[in-house]
């Protein structure tokens, strides 16, 4: 089997590449030409991967990438994925995260209509939630340019599935974290910041809205769900989540507790980190995935926090 993965240098892409290699796949990563390469997440498997240069903004380069890799499966994980930045660059977010999906689908349709296509949808599409918990039938109400772009990409995937009889499906993944998460994300910012304080490398941590609630799972668990979706007889969309919700404040408490620290002594609120409008409560219902895919999350909330805190603490200690 041959797979083409966009966003292979990101958190999910790196775990997916490992997973597919273990399954005996030939894995192609679609990467943009950049003056600074950022392959640190896949450095340990780099010699086992093949790379094709292309850009989600450039239709012809995508067609060439598919022509060169001849994939059986395409995993479209590439996007402008940091929500706060989507307000600063809403047009670029729409190009990458929304129109980029259309370019991938259109290229796949022309090059090989039988290819199986996975689109990385997001719980941010639910935004100002209409019901709790959220499932595959919950109406979308995105509250950021990123969420709006993801809704566009999601429905475009549905449209290509229904219009051209393509095997195209979306995984509506709720927040999923890991030691490979970027430092700009609040979960990593907290675990990394707490580790720095414990090691005497910092004396405080500035955060924004502590009341926002999210359904946080372990990224490594969620990768398997993507693969399972493409192994079904018919393409469908699936919510992937833990079914539990926790506030940012709970994440902070758990992280500092792992290091025997009192978070209230160190955490400061900085209003510049608060979004123009926020998503207050996300919690997913992944019963469809459990029933049809046989998928279930393995790592719970406290287990996830512990994995990330220990990784960041040990990493920073080695740098000292």
C-alpha positions as CSV (number, residue, x, y, z in Angstrom):
1,X,0.0,0.0,0.0
2,X,1.1,3.5,-0.8
3,X,0.0,6.6,1.1
4,X,0.4,10.3,0.5
5,X,0.3,12.5,3.6
6,X,0.1,16.3,3.6
7,X,1.2,17.9,6.8
8,X,3.6,15.1,7.5
9,X,6.0,17.3,9.5
10,X,3.2,18.2,12.0
11,X,2.1,16.4,15.2
12,X,-0.5,14.2,13.5
13,X,1.5,13.7,10.3
14,X,4.5,12.4,12.2
15,X,2.5,9.9,14.2
16,X,0.6,8.8,11.1
17,X,3.8,8.2,9.2
18,X,5.1,6.0,12.0
19,X,1.9,4.1,12.1
20,X,1.7,3.5,8.4
21,X,5.3,2.4,8.2
22,X,4.6,-0.1,10.9
23,X,1.7,-1.4,8.7
24,X,4.1,-1.9,5.8
25,X,3.1,1.1,3.8
26,X,5.3,3.1,1.4
27,X,4.8,6.6,2.8
28,X,5.1,9.8,0.8
29,X,5.1,13.1,2.5
30,X,4.0,16.2,0.7
31,X,6.2,19.1,1.8
32,X,6.5,22.8,0.8
33,X,9.8,24.2,-0.4
34,X,11.1,26.3,2.5
35,X,14.2,28.2,3.3
36,X,14.2,26.5,6.8
37,X,13.3,22.8,6.9
38,X,11.3,21.7,9.9
39,X,11.6,18.0,9.9
40,X,12.4,17.5,13.7
41,X,9.2,15.5,14.3
42,X,10.1,12.9,11.6
43,X,13.9,13.0,11.8
44,X,14.0,9.5,13.3
45,X,12.1,8.0,10.4
46,X,13.2,10.4,7.6
47,X,15.3,7.8,5.7
48,X,12.2,5.5,5.5
49,X,10.0,8.2,4.0
50,X,9.8,9.6,0.4
51,X,9.0,13.2,-0.2
52,X,7.3,15.1,-2.9
53,X,7.4,18.9,-3.1
54,X,4.0,20.6,-3.5
55,X,1.9,23.4,-1.9
56,X,-1.7,23.4,-1.0
57,X,-1.9,26.8,-2.7
58,X,-0.7,25.5,-6.0
59,X,-3.0,23.1,-8.0
60,X,-0.4,21.9,-10.5
61,X,2.2,21.0,-7.9
62,X,-0.5,18.8,-6.1
63,X,-1.3,17.1,-9.4
64,X,2.4,16.4,-9.9
65,X,2.7,15.1,-6.3
66,X,-0.1,12.6,-6.8
67,X,1.3,11.6,-10.2
68,X,4.7,10.9,-8.7
69,X,3.5,9.1,-5.5
70,X,0.6,7.1,-7.1
71,X,-1.1,6.7,-3.7
72,X,-3.8,4.2,-2.7
73,X,-4.7,6.5,0.2
74,X,-4.4,10.3,0.7
75,X,-4.4,11.8,4.2
76,X,-5.0,15.5,4.0
77,X,-3.7,16.8,7.3
78,X,-2.0,20.0,6.0
79,X,-3.6,23.2,7.1
80,X,-3.0,26.6,8.8
81,X,-3.8,24.9,12.1
82,X,-3.4,27.5,14.9
83,X,-6.7,29.1,15.7
84,X,-5.5,32.5,17.1
85,X,-3.4,33.1,14.0
86,X,-6.5,32.6,11.8
87,X,-7.8,36.0,13.0
88,X,-4.5,37.7,12.0
89,X,-4.4,35.8,8.6
90,X,-8.0,35.0,7.8
91,X,-7.5,35.0,4.0
92,X,-4.5,32.8,4.1
93,X,-6.3,30.5,6.5
94,X,-9.1,30.2,4.0
95,X,-6.7,29.4,1.2
96,X,-4.8,26.6,3.0
97,X,-7.4,25.2,5.3
98,X,-10.5,25.6,3.0
99,X,-9.5,25.9,-0.7
100,X,-6.5,23.6,-0.1
101,X,-8.9,20.7,0.5
102,X,-10.7,21.4,-2.8
103,X,-7.4,21.5,-4.7
104,X,-6.5,18.1,-3.1
105,X,-9.9,16.6,-4.0
106,X,-9.8,17.9,-7.5
107,X,-6.3,16.6,-8.1
108,X,-7.3,13.2,-6.7
109,X,-10.5,13.1,-8.9
110,X,-8.5,13.8,-12.1
111,X,-5.5,11.6,-11.3
112,X,-7.2,8.5,-9.7
113,X,-10.8,8.6,-8.7
114,X,-10.5,5.3,-6.9
115,X,-8.0,6.7,-4.4
116,X,-9.2,6.7,-0.7
117,X,-9.2,10.3,0.7
118,X,-9.1,11.3,4.4
119,X,-9.9,14.9,5.4
120,X,-8.8,16.2,8.8
121,X,-12.0,18.0,10.0
122,X,-12.1,19.6,13.4
123,X,-14.3,20.0,16.5
124,X,-13.7,23.8,16.0
125,X,-16.4,23.5,13.4
126,X,-19.0,23.1,16.2
127,X,-17.9,26.4,17.8
128,X,-20.8,27.9,19.6
129,X,-22.3,24.4,20.2
130,X,-25.9,23.7,19.4
131,X,-26.0,20.5,21.6
132,X,-23.9,18.7,24.2
133,X,-22.3,16.3,23.4
134,X,-21.5,16.9,19.7
135,X,-21.9,14.1,17.2
136,X,-21.9,13.6,13.4
137,X,-25.4,15.2,13.1
138,X,-24.8,18.3,15.3
139,X,-25.1,21.5,13.3
140,X,-21.9,23.5,12.9
141,X,-21.5,27.1,14.2
142,X,-17.8,28.0,13.8
143,X,-16.4,30.9,15.8
144,X,-13.1,31.5,14.1
145,X,-11.8,31.9,10.6
146,X,-10.1,28.5,11.1
147,X,-13.4,26.9,12.1
148,X,-15.1,28.4,9.1
149,X,-12.4,27.2,6.7
150,X,-12.6,23.7,8.2
151,X,-16.4,23.7,7.6
152,X,-15.8,24.6,4.0
153,X,-13.3,21.7,3.6
154,X,-15.6,19.3,5.4
155,X,-18.6,20.0,3.2
156,X,-16.4,20.0,0.0
157,X,-15.3,16.4,1.0
158,X,-19.0,15.4,1.4
159,X,-19.7,17.1,-2.0
160,X,-17.0,15.2,-3.8
161,X,-18.1,11.9,-2.2
162,X,-21.7,12.4,-3.3
163,X,-21.0,14.1,-6.7
164,X,-18.2,11.9,-8.0
165,X,-18.7,8.6,-6.0
166,X,-15.2,9.1,-4.5
167,X,-14.2,7.3,-1.3
168,X,-13.8,10.6,0.6
169,X,-14.4,10.8,4.3
170,X,-13.7,13.2,7.2
171,X,-12.6,12.6,10.8
172,X,-14.1,15.2,13.0
173,X,-11.3,15.1,15.6
174,X,-11.6,16.8,18.9
175,X,-8.5,18.3,20.5
176,X,-5.7,15.8,20.6
177,X,-2.3,16.5,22.2
178,X,1.1,14.9,22.6
179,X,4.7,15.8,23.4
180,X,5.0,16.8,19.7
181,X,2.5,19.5,20.1
182,X,3.7,23.0,19.1
183,X,4.6,25.4,21.8
184,X,2.0,27.9,20.6
185,X,-0.9,25.6,21.7
186,X,-2.1,26.1,25.3
187,X,-1.7,22.5,26.4
188,X,2.0,22.4,25.5
189,X,2.5,26.0,26.7
190,X,1.3,24.9,30.1
191,X,3.2,21.6,30.4
192,X,6.4,23.2,29.1
193,X,5.9,26.3,31.2
194,X,5.4,24.3,34.4
195,X,8.5,22.2,33.7
196,X,10.5,25.4,33.2
197,X,9.3,26.8,36.6
198,X,10.1,23.5,38.4
199,X,13.6,23.6,37.0
200,X,14.1,27.3,37.9
201,X,14.2,28.4,34.3
202,X,11.1,30.6,34.7
203,X,9.2,32.2,37.5
204,X,5.7,32.7,35.9
205,X,3.4,31.6,33.1
206,X,1.0,33.9,31.3
207,X,-2.3,32.5,30.0
208,X,-5.6,33.7,28.6
209,X,-9.1,32.2,29.1
210,X,-8.9,29.5,31.8
211,X,-12.6,28.7,31.6
212,X,-12.7,27.3,28.0
213,X,-13.6,23.6,28.1
214,X,-12.2,21.0,25.7
215,X,-12.3,17.3,25.0
216,X,-8.6,16.4,25.1
217,X,-7.3,13.1,23.8
218,X,-3.9,11.6,23.0
219,X,-2.9,12.2,19.4
220,X,-1.3,8.8,19.0
221,X,-4.6,7.2,19.8
222,X,-6.4,9.3,17.2
223,X,-4.1,8.3,14.3
224,X,-5.5,4.8,14.2
225,X,-9.0,6.1,13.8
226,X,-8.0,7.9,10.5
227,X,-6.6,4.6,9.1
228,X,-9.7,2.6,10.2
229,X,-12.0,5.1,8.4
230,X,-10.3,4.2,5.1
231,X,-10.5,0.5,5.8
232,X,-14.4,0.6,5.7
233,X,-16.5,-0.6,2.8
234,X,-18.2,2.7,2.5
235,X,-16.9,6.3,3.2
236,X,-18.5,8.0,6.2
237,X,-17.6,10.8,8.6
238,X,-16.8,10.1,12.2
239,X,-16.4,12.1,15.4
240,X,-13.3,11.1,17.3
241,X,-13.1,12.1,20.9
242,X,-12.8,11.0,24.6
243,X,-16.3,12.0,25.6
244,X,-14.9,14.0,28.6
245,X,-14.6,17.7,28.9
246,X,-12.1,19.6,31.0
247,X,-11.3,23.3,31.4
248,X,-8.0,24.9,30.7
249,X,-7.8,25.6,34.4
250,X,-8.1,21.8,35.1
251,X,-5.3,21.2,32.6
252,X,-3.2,23.8,34.4
253,X,-3.9,22.3,37.9
254,X,-3.1,18.7,36.7
255,X,0.1,19.8,35.0
256,X,1.5,21.7,38.0
257,X,0.3,18.9,40.4
258,X,2.5,16.5,38.4
259,X,5.5,18.6,39.5
260,X,4.3,19.2,43.1
261,X,3.7,22.9,42.3
262,X,0.8,25.2,43.3
263,X,-0.3,26.7,40.0
264,X,-1.9,29.8,41.6
265,X,1.5,31.1,42.7
266,X,2.8,31.2,39.1
267,X,0.0,31.6,36.6
268,X,-0.9,35.2,35.5
269,X,-3.7,36.2,33.2
270,X,-2.8,38.2,30.1
271,X,-5.8,39.6,28.2
272,X,-3.8,39.7,24.9
273,X,-4.2,35.9,24.8
274,X,-8.0,36.0,24.9
275,X,-9.6,35.4,21.5
276,X,-12.2,37.9,20.0
277,X,-14.8,35.1,20.5
278,X,-14.1,31.8,22.1
279,X,-15.5,28.3,21.9
280,X,-16.8,27.7,25.4
281,X,-17.6,24.0,25.6
282,X,-16.5,21.1,23.4
283,X,-17.2,17.5,24.2
284,X,-17.6,14.7,21.6
285,X,-19.8,11.7,21.2
286,X,-17.7,9.1,19.4
287,X,-20.1,6.2,19.8
288,X,-20.4,5.8,16.0
289,X,-16.7,5.3,15.7
290,X,-16.7,2.9,18.7
291,X,-19.5,0.8,17.1
292,X,-18.5,0.9,13.4
293,X,-14.7,1.2,13.6
294,X,-14.1,-0.6,16.8
295,X,-12.1,2.4,18.0
296,X,-11.7,3.7,21.5
297,X,-9.3,6.1,23.2
298,X,-6.8,4.4,25.4
299,X,-5.1,7.3,27.3
300,X,-7.3,9.4,29.7
301,X,-7.0,13.0,30.7
302,X,-4.6,12.7,33.6
303,X,-2.5,10.1,31.7
304,X,-2.1,12.5,28.8
305,X,-1.1,15.4,31.1
306,X,1.5,13.1,32.8
307,X,3.0,12.0,29.4
308,X,3.5,15.6,28.3
309,X,4.7,17.0,31.6
310,X,7.3,14.2,32.0
311,X,8.5,14.6,28.4
312,X,8.9,18.4,28.8
313,X,10.6,18.1,32.2
314,X,13.1,15.5,31.0
315,X,13.8,17.4,27.7
316,X,14.5,20.7,29.5
317,X,16.6,19.0,32.1
318,X,18.9,17.5,29.4
319,X,19.3,21.0,27.9
320,X,20.7,22.4,31.2
